[in-house]
Amino acid sequence: MSTTTDDGRRPLRRALISVYDKTGLEELAKALHDAGVALVSTGSTAGRIADAGVPVTKVEDLTGFPECLDGRVKTLHPKVHAGILADRRREDHERQLADLGIEPFDLVVSNLYPFVETVRSGAEPDEVVEQIDIGGPSMVRAAAKNHPSVAIVVSPDRYADVVTAATSGGFTFEERKRLAAEAFAHTASYDVAVASWFANQYAPDGAGFPAWTGATWERQAVLRYGENPHQGAALYRHWRGGLAAAKQLHGKEMSYNNYVDADAARRAAATFEQPAVAVIKHANPCGIAVGVDVAEAHRRAHACDPVSAYGGVIAVNAPVSVAMAEQVAEVFTEVVVAPAYEPGALEILGRKKNIRLLEVPADEFPDPVEFRGISGGVLMQQVDHVNAPGDDPGTWTLAAGDPAPDDVLADLAFAWRASRSVKSNAILLARGGAAVGVGMGQVNRVDSCRLAVERAGADRARGSVAASDAFFPFPDGPQVLAEAGVRAIVQPGGSVRDDEVVEYVRSAGVTMYFTGTRHFFH
Ligand SMILES: NC(=O)c1ncn([C@@H]2O[C@H](COP(=O)(O)O)[C@@H](O)[C@H]2O)c1NC=O
């Protein structure tokens, strides 16, 4: 029975290396060899090690069986798996190995065929299926299961630790447990990717959503606390990038609420193709505007509600300019999220100690669906698209009043897009490409109208346009708007009382368009 130290260190005498990602392989092999570790390896991994001048035994020389079927069978052999799975704490396992003439492994280094990358490249199904690694996960799982005896390494990021362990008596038991946890996460993520692909590609049942879904996230940060100080919280990310993968360029640690608001802000700014800025408080815009440049968009967004903008989270859909940075620096702002910052802009904002500056490039792999947790489950829905049906004013139906002149139509189109970033019931008043009054999150639509008008104030409400995220169930909402001097309204239509609403709006001399599409946002 092999011996270990008090901390469970086990010397590394023999290693099996089989890696698809060959980053750092030669250096690792040399260091292991120098530390007296014997190396066994598969096909091209062995080739690379030998080319580096390091002695290595090919797996096929170990098994006496050639790698075959284009690599589908390499390590799937008892001489490999018994060598990985023997529990070295047990005399009977040691005895069986000796009887069978099998030498044990102390270390397995492996990473898997690039299944996800092959899917993302748009490869044909046969090619994708060929990239499902079979032997790799078997070795990884075997070594992870047998962590009391074997160390398993699945990432080149760990090679420095391997070299340290090889020259200092091996990994401790605690270290091997942690490596095993990493290894099972590696194979679990891999299997979720494979199972998701199969559920979507090979087993659709006409429901439009897979019968099974899985996802894996990696912890990105433990946050100071959650929505409230008594709630613990952490941030996890998946492979698609997005806000969870943001690069923080400056400022204090992001909080849970910062992330929630930054996500809402990013969603709001991304709704527009021209330069746009959204100022968010508690996940709702207190200002949103477009402009000829980001500085103008920010000025107008801020002007919507300067009181609420204090301590806000700002998102912009284009690089932050020096001019915009100078304006932002004047106001206490919690977070700025942008795809990039001009160097001068970063310097100006970087002088503010407390502001958090996040760089988040436009999504390379936008989420096609979004999830929301409920007790005991999760809801999945398609993301509300930036260019949704009904976004083009050319498709709208004139429901009441005279056709709007071009400038008013442009404001309606802006208000219509902006309103989908406002929590329902949403009424957004706009003028000149900027929100001037936002009524959000009310439990009836008429109160949202009152709130929007009140926030705009009499002067700004008069002559503005209004967007409503869903239909007006009664004429009372439009009445509040018309009495405040709103000149045109855009809404989906579709209420059983549309006739009453249209009649009122016509009688009030207001123009109203139906888009036919609703944009609830809860
Ligand atoms: N089939 C097998 O027996 C097998 N054993 C190891 N592999 C994988 O083959 C790759 C390394 O192969 P090579 O050394 O030939 O580049 C690794 O990603 C490893 O996970 C296998 N390949 C696929 O299943």
Ligand as a Chemical Component Dictionary entry (heavy atoms), coordinates in Angstrom:
data_LIG
# 
_chem_comp.id                   LIG 
_chem_comp.type                 NON-POLYMER 
_chem_comp.pdbx_formal_charge   0 
_chem_comp.three_letter_code    LIG 
# 
loop_
_chem_comp_atom.comp_id 
_chem_comp_atom.atom_id 
_chem_comp_atom.alt_atom_id 
_chem_comp_atom.type_symbol 
_chem_comp_atom.charge 
_chem_comp_atom.model_Cartn_x 
_chem_comp_atom.model_Cartn_y 
_chem_comp_atom.model_Cartn_z 
_chem_comp_atom.pdbx_ordinal 
LIG N1  N1  N 0 -11.384 7.742  -27.513 1  
LIG C1  C1  C 0 -10.414 7.754  -26.660 2  
LIG O1  O1  O 0 -10.016 6.719  -26.190 3  
LIG C2  C2  C 0 -9.791  9.027  -26.256 4  
LIG N2  N2  N 0 -8.902  9.127  -25.288 5  
LIG C3  C3  C 0 -8.536  10.419 -25.176 6  
LIG N3  N3  N 0 -9.206  11.139 -26.098 7  
LIG C4  C4  C 0 -9.080  12.578 -26.324 8  
LIG O2  O2  O 0 -8.086  12.767 -27.300 9  
LIG C5  C5  C 0 -7.520  14.071 -27.140 10 
LIG C6  C6  C 0 -6.032  13.979 -27.284 11 
LIG O3  O3  O 0 -5.715  13.288 -28.443 12 
LIG P1  P1  P 0 -4.337  13.506 -29.155 13 
LIG O4  O4  O 0 -3.293  13.270 -28.131 14 
LIG O5  O5  O 0 -4.260  12.525 -30.265 15 
LIG O6  O6  O 0 -4.322  14.946 -29.649 16 
LIG C7  C7  C 0 -7.937  14.589 -25.797 17 
LIG O7  O7  O 0 -8.825  15.686 -26.014 18 
LIG C8  C8  C 0 -8.645  13.403 -25.159 19 
LIG O8  O8  O 0 -9.751  13.854 -24.386 20 
LIG C9  C9  C 0 -10.008 10.301 -26.779 21 
LIG N4  N4  N 0 -10.797 10.694 -27.805 22 
LIG C10 C10 C 0 -12.105 10.696 -27.939 23 
LIG O9  O9  O 0 -12.994 10.156 -27.493 24 
# 
loop_
_chem_comp_bond.comp_id 
_chem_comp_bond.atom_id_1 
_chem_comp_bond.atom_id_2 
_chem_comp_bond.value_order 
_chem_comp_bond.pdbx_ordinal 
LIG N1  C1  SING 1  
LIG C1  O1  DOUB 2  
LIG C1  C2  SING 3  
LIG C2  N2  SING 4  
LIG C2  C9  DOUB 5  
LIG N2  C3  DOUB 6  
LIG C3  N3  SING 7  
LIG N3  C4  SING 8  
LIG N3  C9  SING 9  
LIG C4  O2  SING 10 
LIG C4  C8  SING 11 
LIG O2  C5  SING 12 
LIG C5  C6  SING 13 
LIG C5  C7  SING 14 
LIG C6  O3  SING 15 
LIG O3  P1  SING 16 
LIG P1  O4  DOUB 17 
LIG P1  O5  SING 18 
LIG P1  O6  SING 19 
LIG C7  O7  SING 20 
LIG C7  C8  SING 21 
LIG C8  O8  SING 22 
LIG C9  N4  SING 23 
LIG N4  C10 SING 24 
LIG C10 O9  DOUB 25 
# 
